[in-house]
Amino acid sequence: MPKLLPIVMQKNNNDHLGLTFSQMKKAARRFEKRCEGWLQEDAEAYVLQHQDPTGEEAVKNVLHTQNQAAAARRLAA
């Protein structure tokens, strides 16, 4: 069993992600493989620092791209 599985399970329950046990195991294994050689605390910090539950960062990136495209159109005219 992956060591990060309890953390992934807790995240799934807290955020109502609807992942199956198999999906959680696969995700935990992927995180562990990505974090091989790190201390357990560092691996947990790495996984938790990349969360964006509201999608706010994704929206900001899309709006930034749209604003750049609009500015390019204005300058071209």
C-alpha positions in Angstrom: 0.0 0.0 0.0 1.3 3.5 -0.8 2.3 5.6 2.2 0.5 8.7 0.9 -2.8 6.8 0.5 -4.3 8.0 3.8 -3.6 11.6 2.8 -5.1 11.2 -0.6 -8.2 9.5 1.0 -8.6 12.3 3.5 -8.3 14.9 0.6 -10.9 12.9 -1.3 -13.3 12.9 1.6 -12.8 16.5 2.6 -13.2 17.9 -0.9 -15.9 15.4 -2.1 -13.8 14.5 -5.2 -15.6 11.2 -5.8 -12.5 9.1 -6.5 -12.7 5.4 -6.3 -10.3 3.4 -4.1 -8.4 2.3 -7.1 -8.0 5.9 -8.4 -6.8 7.0 -5.0 -4.2 4.2 -4.9 -2.9 5.2 -8.3 -2.7 8.9 -7.4 -0.8 8.1 -4.2 1.6 5.8 -6.1 2.2 8.6 -8.7 2.9 11.1 -6.0 5.3 8.8 -4.2 7.1 8.0 -7.4 7.5 11.7 -8.2 8.7 12.3 -4.6 11.1 9.4 -4.4 14.2 10.2 -2.3 12.5 13.0 -0.4 11.6 12.9 3.2 8.0 12.0 3.9 7.2 15.5 5.2 8.6 17.0 2.1 6.5 14.8 -0.1 3.3 15.7 1.8 4.2 19.4 1.5 4.8 19.0 -2.2 1.5 17.4 -2.8 -0.4 19.9 -0.7 1.2 23.0 -2.1 -0.1 22.3 -5.6 -3.8 22.3 -4.7 -6.2 24.8 -6.3 -9.6 23.7 -5.1 -11.4 26.7 -6.4 -9.7 26.8 -9.8 -8.8 30.4 -9.2 -5.3 30.0 -10.7 -6.7 28.4 -13.8 -9.2 31.2 -14.3 -6.5 33.8 -13.8 -4.4 32.1 -16.5 -7.3 32.1 -19.0 -8.1 35.7 -18.4 -4.5 36.7 -18.7 -4.3 35.0 -22.1 -7.6 36.6 -23.3 -6.4 40.0 -22.2 -3.1 39.6 -24.1 -5.1 38.5 -27.2 -7.4 41.6 -26.9 -4.4 43.9 -26.5 -2.8 42.4 -29.6 -6.0 43.0 -31.6 -6.2 46.6 -30.5 -2.6 47.3 -31.4 -3.0 45.6 -34.8 -6.0 47.9 -35.7 
